[in-house]
Amino acid sequence: MTEQEKLIHCIGCSQNFYNGNTRLGVNRCWSFESARLIKRKQVALEQPPPWNQPAVPTLSCYRRKGYVFINGDRKS
């Protein structure tokens, strides 16, 4: 996966701020280099089980406020 393809998966992540989107001189998020693409379910914090939504490809380090990311095959 190219760097540009990987950066597309950073959109919406709370740490994407550090991918050159700051005046602090930080060009890459500290997790970017070791991140890998995996399938996980995005679950809202207030969503009760079962979690039947499909797993989607996300970076292993992806974080989003108000959500947790769980294994793709997990139901509860």
QUICORTA-V254937 format. One record per residue. N is the residue number from 1. RES is the residue in three letters. PHI is phi as a letter, one per 40 degrees, with the letter a starting at -180 (NA if undefined). NEAR is the number of other C-alpha atoms within 8 Angstrom. Layout:
BEGIN
N_RES_PHI_NEAR / N_RES_PHI_NEAR
END
This chain:
BEGIN
1_MET_NA_4 / 2_THR_c_5 / 3_GLU_c_6 / 4_GLN_c_6 / 5_GLU_c_8 / 6_LYS_c_10 / 7_LEU_c_8 / 8_ILE_d_7 / 9_HIS_c_8 / 10_CYS_c_11 / 11_ILE_d_7 / 12_GLY_g_6 / 13_CYS_c_9 / 14_SER_c_9 / 15_GLN_c_10 / 16_ASN_c_11 / 17_PHE_d_9 / 18_TYR_c_11 / 19_ASN_c_11 / 20_GLY_g_10 / 21_ASN_b_8 / 22_THR_b_9 / 23_ARG_c_6 / 24_LEU_c_4 / 25_GLY_g_6 / 26_VAL_c_10 / 27_ASN_c_8 / 28_ARG_a_8 / 29_CYS_c_11 / 30_TRP_c_5 / 31_SER_c_7 / 32_PHE_d_8 / 33_GLU_c_5 / 34_SER_c_5 / 35_ALA_c_9 / 36_ARG_b_7 / 37_LEU_c_8 / 38_ILE_b_9 / 39_LYS_c_10 / 40_ARG_a_12 / 41_LYS_c_12 / 42_GLN_c_10 / 43_VAL_b_10 / 44_ALA_c_8 / 45_LEU_d_7 / 46_GLU_c_4 / 47_GLN_c_7 / 48_PRO_c_5 / 49_PRO_c_6 / 50_PRO_c_6 / 51_TRP_b_10 / 52_ASN_c_5 / 53_GLN_c_5 / 54_PRO_c_6 / 55_ALA_c_11 / 56_VAL_b_10 / 57_PRO_c_8 / 58_THR_b_10 / 59_LEU_c_12 / 60_SER_c_8 / 61_CYS_b_8 / 62_TYR_c_10 / 63_ARG_b_10 / 64_ARG_a_9 / 65_LYS_c_5 / 66_GLY_g_6 / 67_TYR_b_10 / 68_VAL_b_10 / 69_PHE_b_9 / 70_ILE_b_9 / 71_ASN_d_9 / 72_GLY_c_10 / 73_ASP_c_5 / 74_ARG_c_7 / 75_LYS_b_7 / 76_SER_a_5
END
